[in-house]
């Protein structure tokens, strides 16, 4: 079974950092696209950063210059390093995965078949 487990969220002051992890299992890691999404209360889920081995990395405008997506193939884990956090980054963060060659925009949540459970990030001002 495909499984994704997100962790690493927490409470941090504005300007601080957090590193999220998404441990995966049940599929060939290199064949998949991965994306971090977030959803704040009352708002739609939005793509934050995505990556595939073939296409590289992608960042939303709000994430560029502050967030870095990376992976450790030995651990089948995807990370999201978040620096210079702002109160508006407060949300539940989800990792998602989908076969790399499936069609669809990386930042479209409907593309992804597999989701982690979400981890809460709260940034205080």
C-alpha positions, 0 to 999 in steps of 0.5 A: 500500500502507498503510504505518506506520513507528514511530520515536523509541524509546530508553533514558531514565531515569525521569522523562524524556521521549520522542516517538514518531512514526508516519509513514503512507502509502497512505491518506487520513489524515483517514479513519482512526483511529490508536492507540498500543499497547504490549507488555511482555515476557510481557504482552498488548498494551495500548492506550495512546492513540488518536485520530480526527479525528471522536472526538478523543483517548483515553488509558488510565488509565496514560497520562492526564496524562503522554502526549499523542497528536497528528498532523500532517496535512501529514506524515501522521504521528501522534505520542506525546509521553511525559513523566514516564516510569516503568520500567513504561512499558518496552515495544515501542510500536506504532502502528496504523491502521484506517478511522475508521468501522469498528466496535470499541473503539479500545483493542482491538488486533483492530480494527486492520488496519494496524500499524507495526513497533514501537519499543522504549522502555526506562525505567531506574530 
